[in-house]
């Protein structure tokens, strides 16, 4: 059974005896909604508590309690002997805008960081979440070990040793929200200990530079060629730490040459410096020639950072840091101050996924799928965009496409976006101002038919810009 008051301005206040919420709470919600929507304007007069209680057929005490709460919140003004009015400070009358995302959507999303989102193993993940709920001790939901839950640290240590050739100690392994958080914590520690210069690959992932600069470090670009990072240039940089993608350089796909790996580790050992190893997608090599992690060769000189973003999905926000023993406690302390601990259920689910071998099986499926999609991309490019020069890197989620000097990169990106194709420019990832124009074209998140359509759109964009 419902009760309604007569019109107050244009508002209609109502309570419902069948509603399980207390009557005073219902009345409060009704008044708030009327004020926010503008149906009750600033300064509008409300019925007296006696009059409204009579209209609604409820206790005057209920109305008094509701008016008192709304006055305390600032919605109403109540004075002895004066009518109850809507506060003049309230400005309603505007419809609440729909929530929007800052992430731009494309009909053909070829941005390089996306795995096959439709291929995410939803059912297996749900099974692992269910297993986490059933088997984890209740204390796990209250436990806030900043390193992460023991189940995940143990599973990751075994996995990384087996798949990446690390020398992992679960006690030195920290769960985090991804590479960005791991690098951010590390950069802030470097600044706090008097480090001023950090070397980055050039070209290299633009987020490396942004995170380091935000922490207050001076970023020193070090050129990369077909053999990877130039260690001789690193020696001359004056940097006390470096970020590298040695197993598969971003964005060129180069593998750090054997002699440079040795020279890089010798540089860190001789100068007592730190190497931050960004191990972002090494399990996604199609030819089975994966390169082992640097951390396995020098655990006390290399901070190994990885995540589930390319292996599963960026939205999971799950990553890990395998730290040198001397850096572990500072990172634990920094992580504890920043957010106390990463989300627990996701950690437990990932631990279960790894322990049951589901992550290995998923990556095997994805390697086959991504290899097929890369072949489809290369075939479409040869047919429709012959001017694009591709690399020879049978791995990962994207292809770097270089164009002749006459193709303006920003104009090409804009022309492609107008046609619904989302790409990234190579210039985004260069520290140097000059360099060949080109784009990074992700293929992992599109089926073969969509890849062919996207490349035809890209061909139109290239023709528009070159013409």
Secondary structure, DSSP 8 states (H G I E B T S, - for coil): -EEE---BTTB--EEETTSSS-HHHHHHHHHHHHHHHTSS-TT-B---HHHHHHHHTS-HHHHHHHHHHHHHHTSEE--TTS--EE-TT----S-------SS---SEE--TT---GGGS-HHHHHHHHHHHHHHS-GGGGT---TT--HHHHHHHHHHHHHHH-----GGGEEEES-HHHHHHHHHHHHHHTT--EEEEEES--HHHHHHHHHHT-EEEEEEEETTEE-HHHHHHHT-SEEEE--SS-TTT-----HHHHHHHHHHHHHHT-EEEEE--SGGGBTTS-----GGGT-TTTEEEEEESTTTT-GGG--EEEE--HHHHHHHHHHHHHHHSS--HHHHHHHHHHHHTTHHHHHHHHHHHHHHHHHHHHHHHHHHH-TT-B-----BSSEEEEE--TTS-HHHHHHHHHHTTEE-EEGGGG-SSS----EEEEE-TTS-HHHHHHHHHHHHHHHHHHH-
